[in-house]
Amino acid sequence: MPTIVVDVMPKPEILDPQGKAVSSALPRIGIEGFAQVRQGKRFELTVEGEVTEEVLAAARKAAETLLSNPVIEDVVSVAVEEV
Amino acid sequence: MPTIVVDVMPKPEILDPQGKAVSSALPRIGIEGFAQVRQGKRFELTVEGEVTEEVLAAARKAAETLLSNPVIEDVVSVAVEEV
């Protein structure tokens, strides 16, 4: 069945403690060269049947209302995953 | 600065309570047509300088060790984001 992937990230101006924690942990395990780490969410929505314009619109609505908090997060993409 | 995106998802055989919660909430806000929802993580690693093979190898190592728990999660992709 086809899958729609929704990516959600904290807005750039919002503090991201999880990303900060990862960022500080990297040098401790010997990994250097990254200026910043930000952590967001990835959702995989399995579609029943075909991906129509209606299904994509429903996924976009879900992304904006249920999957992200528009005050602190941005929906960075809503895309059909190629199999 | 270039960004490397790391996507991590719970393994298919692992219960995903967050995804289940989203899945049950969708019909309540009038959204139908999705058989399953799974929730994972998306990391954006900002690279200092250029993306070399070494930097990509470091990102892959970070993905396998710090950003995911290999017992319950899969790293689904480590990719340079096009700007």
Backbone of each chain as nested JSON, in Angstrom:
{
  "chains": [
    {"id": "A", "residues": [
      {"number": 1, "name": "MET", "atoms": {"N": [0.848, -1.2, 0.0], "CA": [0.0, 0.0, 0.0], "C": [0.88, 1.244, 0.0]}},
      {"number": 2, "name": "PRO", "atoms": {"N": [0.451, 2.305, -0.698], "CA": [1.289, 3.503, -0.751], "C": [1.369, 4.208, 0.607]}},
      {"number": 3, "name": "THR", "atoms": {"N": [2.447, 4.964, 0.775], "CA": [2.678, 5.644, 2.045], "C": [2.899, 7.127, 1.796]}},
      {"number": 4, "name": "ILE", "atoms": {"N": [2.273, 7.951, 2.64], "CA": [2.535, 9.388, 2.604], "C": [3.4, 9.713, 3.812]}},
      {"number": 5, "name": "VAL", "atoms": {"N": [4.522, 10.391, 3.558], "CA": [5.447, 10.752, 4.633], "C": [5.259, 12.222, 4.98]}},
      {"number": 6, "name": "VAL", "atoms": {"N": [5.051, 12.488, 6.263], "CA": [4.913, 13.869, 6.75], "C": [6.107, 14.169, 7.663]}},
      {"number": 7, "name": "ASP", "atoms": {"N": [6.846, 15.238, 7.334], "CA": [7.982, 15.645, 8.159], "C": [7.638, 16.926, 8.899]}},
      {"number": 8, "name": "VAL", "atoms": {"N": [7.89, 16.918, 10.195], "CA": [7.588, 18.064, 11.057], "C": [8.858, 18.433, 11.824]}},
      {"number": 9, "name": "MET", "atoms": {"N": [9.206, 19.72, 11.814], "CA": [10.398, 20.167, 12.554], "C": [10.034, 21.34, 13.458]}},
      {"number": 10, "name": "PRO", "atoms": {"N": [10.754, 21.486, 14.596], "CA": [10.544, 22.68, 15.411], "C": [10.917, 23.919, 14.595]}},
      {"number": 11, "name": "LYS", "atoms": {"N": [10.169, 24.998, 14.758], "CA": [10.489, 26.239, 14.046], "C": [11.905, 26.691, 14.415]}},
      {"number": 12, "name": "PRO", "atoms": {"N": [12.613, 27.344, 13.465], "CA": [14.012, 27.726, 13.727], "C": [14.197, 28.562, 14.995]}},
      {"number": 13, "name": "GLU", "atoms": {"N": [13.208, 29.413, 15.32], "CA": [13.375, 30.3, 16.477], "C": [13.006, 29.621, 17.796]}},
      {"number": 14, "name": "ILE", "atoms": {"N": [12.524, 28.376, 17.718], "CA": [12.118, 27.656, 18.931], "C": [13.29, 26.823, 19.447]}},
      {"number": 15, "name": "LEU", "atoms": {"N": [13.515, 26.891, 20.754], "CA": [14.554, 26.089, 21.392], "C": [14.23, 24.603, 21.206]}},
      {"number": 16, "name": "ASP", "atoms": {"N": [15.246, 23.808, 20.939], "CA": [15.033, 22.39, 20.684], "C": [15.942, 21.589, 21.61]}},
      {"number": 17, "name": "PRO", "atoms": {"N": [15.473, 21.317, 22.841], "CA": [16.35, 20.67, 23.831], "C": [16.821, 19.276, 23.405]}},
      {"number": 18, "name": "GLN", "atoms": {"N": [15.975, 18.527, 22.679], "CA": [16.395, 17.184, 22.238], "C": [17.558, 17.288, 21.254]}},
      {"number": 19, "name": "GLY", "atoms": {"N": [17.42, 18.232, 20.308], "CA": [18.5, 18.439, 19.344], "C": [19.776, 18.884, 20.032]}},
      {"number": 20, "name": "LYS", "atoms": {"N": [19.638, 19.782, 21.015], "CA": [20.799, 20.266, 21.774], "C": [21.493, 19.113, 22.497]}},
      {"number": 21, "name": "ALA", "atoms": {"N": [20.692, 18.222, 23.063], "CA": [21.251, 17.076, 23.792], "C": [22.054, 16.186, 22.842]}},
      {"number": 22, "name": "VAL", "atoms": {"N": [21.507, 15.941, 21.658], "CA": [22.222, 15.126, 20.668], "C": [23.515, 15.829, 20.274]}},
      {"number": 23, "name": "SER", "atoms": {"N": [23.395, 17.139, 20.024], "CA": [24.541, 17.94, 19.597], "C": [25.685, 17.87, 20.607]}},
      {"number": 24, "name": "SER", "atoms": {"N": [25.345, 17.924, 21.907], "CA": [26.401, 17.867, 22.925], "C": [26.949, 16.46, 23.079]}},
      {"number": 25, "name": "ALA", "atoms": {"N": [26.152, 15.463, 22.752], "CA": [26.601, 14.076, 22.933], "C": [27.536, 13.627, 21.816]}},
      {"number": 26, "name": "LEU", "atoms": {"N": [27.409, 14.213, 20.628], "CA": [28.215, 13.765, 19.477], "C": [29.728, 13.781, 19.758]}},
      {"number": 27, "name": "PRO", "atoms": {"N": [30.308, 14.919, 20.238], "CA": [31.752, 14.91, 20.476], "C": [32.168, 13.871, 21.519]}},
      {"number": 28, "name": "ARG", "atoms": {"N": [31.279, 13.591, 22.467], "CA": [31.596, 12.606, 23.513], "C": [31.782, 11.214, 22.923]}},
      {"number": 29, "name": "ILE", "atoms": {"N": [31.126, 10.906, 21.78], "CA": [31.364, 9.602, 21.158], "C": [32.311, 9.746, 19.959]}},
      {"number": 30, "name": "GLY", "atoms": {"N": [33.029, 10.871, 19.939], "CA": [34.101, 11.025, 18.947], "C": [33.65, 11.523, 17.584]}},
      {"number": 31, "name": "ILE", "atoms": {"N": [32.442, 12.079, 17.515], "CA": [31.95, 12.57, 16.224], "C": [31.97, 14.093, 16.216]}},
      {"number": 32, "name": "GLU", "atoms": {"N": [32.775, 14.654, 15.291], "CA": [32.911, 16.111, 15.187], "C": [32.433, 16.56, 13.808]}},
      {"number": 33, "name": "GLY", "atoms": {"N": [32.312, 17.885, 13.643], "CA": [32.027, 18.42, 12.308], "C": [30.594, 18.848, 12.082]}},
      {"number": 34, "name": "PHE", "atoms": {"N": [29.766, 18.781, 13.13], "CA": [28.382, 19.224, 12.962], "C": [28.14, 20.447, 13.838]}},
      {"number": 35, "name": "ALA", "atoms": {"N": [27.63, 21.513, 13.205], "CA": [27.449, 22.785, 13.897], "C": [26.192, 22.775, 14.764]}},
      {"number": 36, "name": "GLN", "atoms": {"N": [25.179, 22.04, 14.318], "CA": [23.891, 22.06, 15.006], "C": [23.122, 20.786, 14.688]}},
      {"number": 37, "name": "VAL", "atoms": {"N": [22.307, 20.345, 15.642], "CA": [21.397, 19.227, 15.385], "C": [20.009, 19.662, 15.825]}},
      {"number": 38, "name": "ARG", "atoms": {"N": [19.01, 19.409, 14.983], "CA": [17.627, 19.669, 15.381], "C": [16.835, 18.376, 15.202]}},
      {"number": 39, "name": "GLN", "atoms": {"N": [15.945, 18.131, 16.158], "CA": [15.173, 16.892, 16.118], "C": [13.704, 17.19, 15.877]}},
      {"number": 40, "name": "GLY", "atoms": {"N": [13.14, 16.514, 14.88], "CA": [11.722, 16.653, 14.586], "C": [11.07, 15.293, 14.512]}},
      {"number": 41, "name": "LYS", "atoms": {"N": [9.931, 15.251, 13.835], "CA": [9.154, 14.021, 13.752], "C": [8.915, 13.631, 12.31]}},
      {"number": 42, "name": "ARG", "atoms": {"N": [8.823, 12.328, 12.102], "CA": [8.501, 11.797, 10.781], "C": [7.326, 10.848, 10.943]}},
      {"number": 43, "name": "PHE", "atoms": {"N": [6.271, 11.064, 10.166], "CA": [5.095, 10.201, 10.216], "C": [4.956, 9.46, 8.903]}},
      {"number": 44, "name": "GLU", "atoms": {"N": [4.647, 8.172, 8.977], "CA": [4.331, 7.399, 7.775], "C": [2.854, 7.037, 7.822]}},
      {"number": 45, "name": "LEU", "atoms": {"N": [2.084, 7.582, 6.89], "CA": [0.643, 7.303, 6.807], "C": [0.41, 6.312, 5.679]}},
      {"number": 46, "name": "THR", "atoms": {"N": [-0.043, 5.119, 6.027], "CA": [-0.334, 4.108, 5.012], "C": [-1.713, 4.375, 4.43]}},
      {"number": 47, "name": "VAL", "atoms": {"N": [-1.761, 4.509, 3.102], "CA": [-3.011, 4.863, 2.43], "C": [-3.775, 3.598, 2.051]}},
      {"number": 48, "name": "GLU", "atoms": {"N": [-5.079, 3.604, 2.361], "CA": [-5.965, 2.519, 1.9], "C": [-6.34, 2.829, 0.459]}},
      {"number": 49, "name": "GLY", "atoms": {"N": [-5.851, 2.05, -0.473], "CA": [-6.19, 2.3, -1.878], "C": [-5.188, 3.237, -2.526]}},
      {"number": 50, "name": "GLU", "atoms": {"N": [-5.672, 4.028, -3.479], "CA": [-4.772, 4.87, -4.264], "C": [-4.593, 6.25, -3.654]}},
      {"number": 51, "name": "VAL", "atoms": {"N": [-3.48, 6.898, -3.994], "CA": [-3.231, 8.256, -3.533], "C": [-3.873, 9.226, -4.521]}},
      {"number": 52, "name": "THR", "atoms": {"N": [-5.034, 9.723, -4.169], "CA": [-5.727, 10.711, -5.0], "C": [-5.436, 12.101, -4.446]}},
      {"number": 53, "name": "GLU", "atoms": {"N": [-5.915, 13.139, -5.151], "CA": [-5.766, 14.512, -4.657], "C": [-6.469, 14.67, -3.299]}},
      {"number": 54, "name": "GLU", "atoms": {"N": [-7.621, 13.96, -3.143], "CA": [-8.378, 14.046, -1.886], "C": [-7.557, 13.475, -0.721]}},
      {"number": 55, "name": "VAL", "atoms": {"N": [-6.909, 12.337, -0.995], "CA": [-6.113, 11.693, 0.057], "C": [-4.945, 12.604, 0.45]}},
      {"number": 56, "name": "LEU", "atoms": {"N": [-4.312, 13.216, -0.549], "CA": [-3.203, 14.132, -0.258], "C": [-3.691, 15.344, 0.538]}},
      {"number": 57, "name": "ALA", "atoms": {"N": [-4.872, 15.852, 0.17], "CA": [-5.436, 16.989, 0.905], "C": [-5.728, 16.587, 2.35]}},
      {"number": 58, "name": "ALA", "atoms": {"N": [-6.24, 15.365, 2.54], "CA": [-6.521, 14.871, 3.894], "C": [-5.218, 14.752, 4.692]}},
      {"number": 59, "name": "ALA", "atoms": {"N": [-4.164, 14.27, 4.04], "CA": [-2.866, 14.14, 4.72], "C": [-2.333, 15.512, 5.11]}},
      {"number": 60, "name": "ARG", "atoms": {"N": [-2.509, 16.506, 4.206], "CA": [-2.044, 17.864, 4.514], "C": [-2.82, 18.454, 5.691]}},
      {"number": 61, "name": "LYS", "atoms": {"N": [-4.139, 18.169, 5.713], "CA": [-4.964, 18.666, 6.821], "C": [-4.519, 18.008, 8.131]}},
      {"number": 62, "name": "ALA", "atoms": {"N": [-4.284, 16.699, 8.089], "CA": [-3.806, 15.987, 9.282], "C": [-2.476, 16.571, 9.746]}},
      {"number": 63, "name": "ALA", "atoms": {"N": [-1.586, 16.849, 8.784], "CA": [-0.261, 17.381, 9.113], "C": [-0.375, 18.719, 9.832]}},
      {"number": 64, "name": "GLU", "atoms": {"N": [-1.289, 19.571, 9.338], "CA": [-1.401, 20.932, 9.891], "C": [-2.136, 20.967, 11.23]}},
      {"number": 65, "name": "THR", "atoms": {"N": [-3.014, 19.972, 11.452], "CA": [-3.858, 20.057, 12.647], "C": [-3.44, 19.082, 13.738]}},
      {"number": 66, "name": "LEU", "atoms": {"N": [-3.231, 17.816, 13.356], "CA": [-2.996, 16.784, 14.376], "C": [-1.513, 16.458, 14.541]}},
      {"number": 67, "name": "LEU", "atoms": {"N": [-0.774, 16.461, 13.439], "CA": [0.608, 15.978, 13.493], "C": [1.609, 17.057, 13.883]}},
      {"number": 68, "name": "SER", "atoms": {"N": [1.199, 18.304, 13.8], "CA": [2.11, 19.39, 14.189], "C": [1.363, 20.411, 15.027]}},
      {"number": 69, "name": "ASN", "atoms": {"N": [2.109, 21.13, 15.82], "CA": [1.582, 22.264, 16.569], "C": [2.071, 23.519, 15.862]}},
      {"number": 70, "name": "PRO", "atoms": {"N": [1.17, 24.221, 15.141], "CA": [1.615, 25.333, 14.296], "C": [2.277, 26.478, 15.055]}},
      {"number": 71, "name": "VAL", "atoms": {"N": [2.105, 26.527, 16.372], "CA": [2.749, 27.593, 17.152], "C": [4.26, 27.365, 17.238]}},
      {"number": 72, "name": "ILE", "atoms": {"N": [4.657, 26.109, 17.351], "CA": [6.085, 25.835, 17.579], "C": [6.719, 24.969, 16.484]}},
      {"number": 73, "name": "GLU", "atoms": {"N": [5.908, 24.426, 15.566], "CA": [6.467, 23.499, 14.578], "C": [6.071, 23.874, 13.147]}},
      {"number": 74, "name": "ASP", "atoms": {"N": [6.91, 23.489, 12.197], "CA": [6.62, 23.641, 10.776], "C": [6.461, 22.263, 10.143]}},
      {"number": 75, "name": "VAL", "atoms": {"N": [5.473, 22.147, 9.25], "CA": [5.377, 20.949, 8.423], "C": [6.344, 21.158, 7.258]}},
      {"number": 76, "name": "VAL", "atoms": {"N": [7.442, 20.427, 7.214], "CA": [8.42, 20.684, 6.167], "C": [8.112, 19.944, 4.874]}},
      {"number": 77, "name": "SER", "atoms": {"N": [7.41, 18.814, 4.958], "CA": [6.976, 18.172, 3.72], "C": [5.874, 17.15, 3.937]}},
      {"number": 78, "name": "VAL", "atoms": {"N": [5.037, 17.031, 2.918], "CA": [3.995, 15.999, 2.852], "C": [4.167, 15.386, 1.469]}},
      {"number": 79, "name": "ALA", "atoms": {"N": [4.705, 14.162, 1.407], "CA": [5.066, 13.61, 0.107], "C": [4.766, 12.125, 0.036]}},
      {"number": 80, "name": "VAL", "atoms": {"N": [4.4, 11.672, -1.158], "CA": [4.182, 10.248, -1.374], "C": [5.551, 9.585, -1.477]}},
      {"number": 81, "name": "GLU", "atoms": {"N": [5.717, 8.503, -0.727], "CA": [7.0, 7.817, -0.745], "C": [7.048, 6.85, -1.918]}},
      {"number": 82, "name": "GLU", "atoms": {"N": [8.137, 6.933, -2.669], "CA": [8.319, 5.986, -3.77], "C": [8.743, 4.64, -3.198]}},
      {"number": 83, "name": "VAL", "atoms": {"N": [8.155, 3.589, -3.736], "CA": [8.474, 2.24, -3.222], "C": [9.451, 1.544, -4.175]}}
    ]},
    {"id": "B", "residues": [
      {"number": 1, "name": "MET", "atoms": {"N": [24.688, 26.632, 5.191], "CA": [25.483, 25.423, 5.463], "C": [24.684, 24.175, 5.082]}},
      {"number": 2, "name": "PRO", "atoms": {"N": [25.349, 23.164, 4.519], "CA": [24.598, 21.972, 4.1], "C": [24.047, 21.194, 5.297]}},
      {"number": 3, "name": "THR", "atoms": {"N": [23.004, 20.444, 5.042], "CA": [22.324, 19.705, 6.106], "C": [22.22, 18.233, 5.718]}},
      {"number": 4, "name": "ILE", "atoms": {"N": [22.507, 17.377, 6.686], "CA": [22.285, 15.944, 6.475], "C": [21.049, 15.554, 7.273]}},
      {"number": 5, "name": "VAL", "atoms": {"N": [20.104, 14.914, 6.599], "CA": [18.86, 14.499, 7.247], "C": [18.925, 13.005, 7.557]}},
      {"number": 6, "name": "VAL", "atoms": {"N": [18.645, 12.664, 8.81], "CA": [18.62, 11.268, 9.24], "C": [17.182, 10.928, 9.649]}},
      {"number": 7, "name": "ASP", "atoms": {"N": [16.614, 9.906, 9.022], "CA": [15.258, 9.457, 9.36], "C": [15.325, 8.133, 10.101]}},
      {"number": 8, "name": "VAL", "atoms": {"N": [14.615, 8.072, 11.222], "CA": [14.608, 6.877, 12.067], "C": [13.152, 6.483, 12.302]}},
      {"number": 9, "name": "MET", "atoms": {"N": [12.839, 5.205, 12.086], "CA": [11.46, 4.731, 12.324], "C": [11.486, 3.503, 13.238]}},
      {"number": 10, "name": "PRO", "atoms": {"N": [10.408, 3.314, 14.026], "CA": [10.32, 2.072, 14.796], "C": [10.278, 0.881, 13.837]}},
      {"number": 11, "name": "LYS", "atoms": {"N": [10.924, -0.208, 14.217], "CA": [10.891, -1.405, 13.368], "C": [9.44, -1.866, 13.188]}},
      {"number": 12, "name": "PRO", "atoms": {"N": [9.132, -2.456, 12.003], "CA": [7.736, -2.841, 11.717], "C": [7.111, -3.748, 12.787]}},
      {"number": 13, "name": "GLU", "atoms": {"N": [7.923, -4.615, 13.403], "CA": [7.37, -5.567, 14.369], "C": [7.226, -4.967, 15.773]}},
      {"number": 14, "name": "ILE", "atoms": {"N": [7.687, -3.722, 15.935], "CA": [7.625, -3.074, 17.247], "C": [6.339, -2.255, 17.357]}},
      {"number": 15, "name": "LEU", "atoms": {"N": [5.651, -2.403, 18.489], "CA": [4.448, -1.613, 18.749], "C": [4.816, -0.134, 18.767]}},
      {"number": 16, "name": "ASP", "atoms": {"N": [3.959, 0.694, 18.189], "CA": [4.233, 2.132, 18.113], "C": [3.036, 2.887, 18.69]}},
      {"number": 17, "name": "PRO", "atoms": {"N": [3.018, 3.084, 20.02], "CA": [1.84, 3.69, 20.657], "C": [1.542, 5.115, 20.168]}},
      {"number": 18, "name": "GLN", "atoms": {"N": [2.588, 5.896, 19.828], "CA": [2.342, 7.258, 19.337], "C": [1.614, 7.216, 17.998]}},
      {"number": 19, "name": "GLY", "atoms": {"N": [2.103, 6.323, 17.11], "CA": [1.443, 6.173, 15.814], "C": [0.007, 5.702, 15.969]}},
      {"number": 20, "name": "LYS", "atoms": {"N": [-0.206, 4.747, 16.887], "CA": [-1.563, 4.239, 17.153], "C": [-2.473, 5.354, 17.635]}},
      {"number": 21, "name": "ALA", "atoms": {"N": [-1.957, 6.223, 18.502], "CA": [-2.751, 7.328, 19.034], "C": [-3.165, 8.271, 17.905]}},
      {"number": 22, "name": "VAL", "atoms": {"N": [-2.229, 8.579, 17.008], "CA": [-2.543, 9.439, 15.87], "C": [-3.599, 8.771, 15.0]}},
      {"number": 23, "name": "SER", "atoms": {"N": [-3.395, 7.483, 14.745], "CA": [-4.296, 6.71, 13.896], "C": [-5.733, 6.726, 14.427]}},
      {"number": 24, "name": "SER", "atoms": {"N": [-5.888, 6.604, 15.741], "CA": [-7.234, 6.624, 16.328], "C": [-7.817, 8.028, 16.344]}},
      {"number": 25, "name": "ALA", "atoms": {"N": [-6.963, 9.049, 16.372], "CA": [-7.458, 10.422, 16.451], "C": [-7.94, 10.941, 15.096]}},
      {"number": 26, "name": "LEU", "atoms": {"N": [-7.384, 10.417, 14.005], "CA": [-7.729, 10.924, 12.668], "C": [-9.231, 10.905, 12.381]}},
      {"number": 27, "name": "PRO", "atoms": {"N": [-9.94, 9.752, 12.565], "CA": [-11.378, 9.76, 12.266], "C": [-12.143, 10.741, 13.143]}},
      {"number": 28, "name": "ARG", "atoms": {"N": [-11.661, 10.98, 14.361], "CA": [-12.336, 11.915, 15.274], "C": [-12.329, 13.338, 14.732]}},
      {"number": 29, "name": "ILE", "atoms": {"N": [-11.29, 13.693, 13.927], "CA": [-11.303, 15.031, 13.321], "C": [-11.761, 14.952, 11.852]}},
      {"number": 30, "name": "GLY", "atoms": {"N": [-12.417, 13.842, 11.51], "CA": [-13.047, 13.743, 10.194], "C": [-12.131, 13.323, 9.062]}},
      {"number": 31, "name": "ILE", "atoms": {"N": [-10.971, 12.755, 9.402], "CA": [-10.045, 12.326, 8.35], "C": [-10.047, 10.806, 8.255]}},
      {"number": 32, "name": "GLU", "atoms": {"N": [-10.431, 10.296, 7.079], "CA": [-10.508, 8.847, 6.866], "C": [-9.568, 8.458, 5.722]}},
      {"number": 33, "name": "GLY", "atoms": {"N": [-9.38, 7.171, 5.544], "CA": [-8.642, 6.703, 4.372], "C": [-7.216, 6.259, 4.65]}},
      {"number": 34, "name": "PHE", "atoms": {"N": [-6.825, 6.265, 5.92], "CA": [-5.468, 5.821, 6.246], "C": [-5.543, 4.548, 7.084]}},
      {"number": 35, "name": "ALA", "atoms": {"N": [-4.827, 3.519, 6.632], "CA": [-4.887, 2.214, 7.273], "C": [-4.033, 2.163, 8.53]}},
      {"number": 36, "name": "GLN", "atoms": {"N": [-2.946, 2.922, 8.521], "CA": [-1.989, 2.834, 9.629], "C": [-1.16, 4.114, 9.677]}},
      {"number": 37, "name": "VAL", "atoms": {"N": [-0.751, 4.502, 10.879], "CA": [0.179, 5.622, 11.039], "C": [1.324, 5.149, 11.925]}},
      {"number": 38, "name": "ARG", "atoms": {"N": [2.55, 5.454, 11.498], "CA": [3.697, 5.157, 12.364], "C": [4.481, 6.452, 12.549]}},
      {"number": 39, "name": "GLN", "atoms": {"N": [4.96, 6.634, 13.782], "CA": [5.698, 7.862, 14.086], "C": [7.153, 7.562, 14.387]}},
      {"number": 40, "name": "GLY", "atoms": {"N": [8.021, 8.286, 13.698], "CA": [9.45, 8.145, 13.938], "C": [10.085, 9.5, 14.166]}},
      {"number": 41, "name": "LYS", "atoms": {"N": [11.393, 9.559, 13.947], "CA": [12.132, 10.785, 14.224], "C": [12.877, 11.252, 12.982]}},
      {"number": 42, "name": "ARG", "atoms": {"N": [13.032, 12.559, 12.887], "CA": [13.798, 13.149, 11.803], "C": [14.825, 14.087, 12.428]}},
      {"number": 43, "name": "PHE", "atoms": {"N": [16.097, 13.89, 12.085], "CA": [17.16, 14.745, 12.602], "C": [17.753, 15.542, 11.455]}},
      {"number": 44, "name": "GLU", "atoms": {"N": [18.014, 16.817, 11.709], "CA": [18.73, 17.648, 10.743], "C": [20.078, 17.997, 11.34]}},
      {"number": 45, "name": "LEU", "atoms": {"N": [21.145, 17.509, 10.709], "CA": [22.512, 17.777, 11.174], "C": [23.138, 18.824, 10.262]}},
      {"number": 46, "name": "THR", "atoms": {"N": [23.412, 19.988, 10.819], "CA": [24.034, 21.051, 10.035], "C": [25.54, 20.801, 9.981]}},
      {"number": 47, "name": "VAL", "atoms": {"N": [26.066, 20.742, 8.758], "CA": [27.477, 20.398, 8.572], "C": [28.315, 21.675, 8.555]}},
      {"number": 48, "name": "GLU", "atoms": {"N": [29.423, 21.641, 9.319], "CA": [30.408, 22.736, 9.262], "C": [31.274, 22.499, 8.039]}},
      {"number": 49, "name": "GLY", "atoms": {"N": [31.151, 23.329, 7.041], "CA": [31.955, 23.152, 5.838], "C": [31.282, 22.259, 4.818]}},
      {"number": 50, "name": "GLU", "atoms": {"N": [32.088, 21.507, 4.067], "CA": [31.537, 20.714, 2.968], "C": [31.169, 19.304, 3.401]}},
      {"number": 51, "name": "VAL", "atoms": {"N": [30.253, 18.702, 2.638], "CA": [29.868, 17.319, 2.91], "C": [30.831, 16.39, 2.184]}},
      {"number": 52, "name": "THR", "atoms": {"N": [31.787, 15.865, 2.912], "CA": [32.74, 14.919, 2.33], "C": [32.292, 13.497, 2.675]}},
      {"number": 53, "name": "GLU", "atoms": {"N": [32.99, 12.504, 2.129], "CA": [32.693, 11.108, 2.459], "C": [32.867, 10.867, 3.961]}},
      {"number": 54, "name": "GLU", "atoms": {"N": [33.872, 11.559, 4.574], "CA": [34.124, 11.402, 6.014], "C": [32.938, 11.923, 6.827]}},
      {"number": 55, "name": "VAL", "atoms": {"N": [32.414, 13.079, 6.405], "CA": [31.284, 13.673, 7.125], "C": [30.063, 12.755, 7.017]}},
      {"number": 56, "name": "LEU", "atoms": {"N": [29.839, 12.211, 5.825], "CA": [28.707, 11.295, 5.642], "C": [28.883, 10.034, 6.49]}},
      {"number": 57, "name": "ALA", "atoms": {"N": [30.135, 9.542, 6.561], "CA": [30.413, 8.357, 7.382], "C": [30.157, 8.674, 8.855]}},
      {"number": 58, "name": "ALA", "atoms": {"N": [30.551, 9.891, 9.289], "CA": [30.309, 10.309, 10.673], "C": [28.805, 10.392, 10.952]}},
      {"number": 59, "name": "ALA", "atoms": {"N": [28.045, 10.913, 9.98], "CA": [26.594, 11.024, 10.155], "C": [25.969, 9.635, 10.25]}},
      {"number": 60, "name": "ARG", "atoms": {"N": [26.476, 8.701, 9.414], "CA": [25.943, 7.324, 9.459], "C": [26.25, 6.674, 10.813]}},
      {"number": 61, "name": "LYS", "atoms": {"N": [27.473, 6.943, 11.318], "CA": [27.847, 6.378, 12.626], "C": [26.941, 6.963, 13.718]}},
      {"number": 62, "name": "ALA", "atoms": {"N": [26.736, 8.283, 13.664], "CA": [25.849, 8.931, 14.639], "C": [24.449, 8.338, 14.558]}},
      {"number": 63, "name": "ALA", "atoms": {"N": [23.961, 8.125, 13.329], "CA": [22.618, 7.584, 13.127], "C": [22.473, 6.201, 13.763]}},
      {"number": 64, "name": "GLU", "atoms": {"N": [23.519, 5.367, 13.59], "CA": [23.44, 3.978, 14.072], "C": [23.646, 3.869, 15.579]}},
      {"number": 65, "name": "THR", "atoms": {"N": [24.365, 4.851, 16.168], "CA": [24.718, 4.698, 17.575], "C": [23.906, 5.615, 18.493]}},
      {"number": 66, "name": "LEU", "atoms": {"N": [23.85, 6.912, 18.132], "CA": [23.253, 7.887, 19.05], "C": [21.802, 8.207, 18.689]}},
      {"number": 67, "name": "LEU", "atoms": {"N": [21.5, 8.28, 17.38], "CA": [20.186, 8.772, 16.956], "C": [19.133, 7.68, 16.893]}},
      {"number": 68, "name": "SER", "atoms": {"N": [19.561, 6.43, 16.917], "CA": [18.588, 5.337, 16.886], "C": [18.997, 4.264, 17.882]}},
      {"number": 69, "name": "ASN", "atoms": {"N": [18.008, 3.511, 18.308], "CA": [18.247, 2.338, 19.147], "C": [18.059, 1.122, 18.241]}},
      {"number": 70, "name": "PRO", "atoms": {"N": [19.173, 0.463, 17.868], "CA": [19.071, -0.604, 16.852], "C": [18.195, -1.783, 17.259]}},
      {"number": 71, "name": "VAL", "atoms": {"N": [17.873, -1.905, 18.538], "CA": [17.009, -3.008, 18.983], "C": [15.559, -2.771, 18.524]}},
      {"number": 72, "name": "ILE", "atoms": {"N": [15.139, -1.51, 18.549], "CA": [13.728, -1.23, 18.256], "C": [13.512, -0.307, 17.057]}},
      {"number": 73, "name": "GLU", "atoms": {"N": [14.601, 0.281, 16.528], "CA": [14.436, 1.253, 15.454], "C": [15.328, 0.948, 14.256]}},
      {"number": 74, "name": "ASP", "atoms": {"N": [14.877, 1.401, 13.086], "CA": [15.666, 1.315, 11.855], "C": [16.038, 2.716, 11.4]}},
      {"number": 75, "name": "VAL", "atoms": {"N": [17.276, 2.884, 10.933], "CA": [17.652, 4.122, 10.252], "C": [17.177, 3.965, 8.811]}},
      {"number": 76, "name": "VAL", "atoms": {"N": [16.165, 4.718, 8.411], "CA": [15.622, 4.529, 7.065], "C": [16.375, 5.336, 6.013]}},
      {"number": 77, "name": "SER", "atoms": {"N": [16.983, 6.451, 6.415], "CA": [17.829, 7.145, 5.447], "C": [18.767, 8.148, 6.101]}},
      {"number": 78, "name": "VAL", "atoms": {"N": [19.919, 8.312, 5.47], "CA": [20.905, 9.335, 5.834], "C": [21.234, 10.021, 4.513]}},
      {"number": 79, "name": "ALA", "atoms": {"N": [20.744, 11.25, 4.327], "CA": [20.875, 11.872, 3.011], "C": [21.163, 13.361, 3.135]}},
      {"number": 80, "name": "VAL", "atoms": {"N": [21.935, 13.874, 2.185], "CA": [22.194, 15.307, 2.133], "C": [20.948, 15.983, 1.584]}},
      {"number": 81, "name": "GLU", "atoms": {"N": [20.501, 17.021, 2.29], "CA": [19.304, 17.732, 1.838], "C": [19.682, 18.762, 0.785]}},
      {"number": 82, "name": "GLU", "atoms": {"N": [18.948, 18.735, -0.318], "CA": [19.153, 19.751, -1.35], "C": [18.549, 21.067, -0.891]}},
      {"number": 83, "name": "VAL", "atoms": {"N": [19.291, 22.132, -1.086], "CA": [18.791, 23.45, -0.662], "C": [18.217, 24.199, -1.864]}}
    ]}
  ]
}
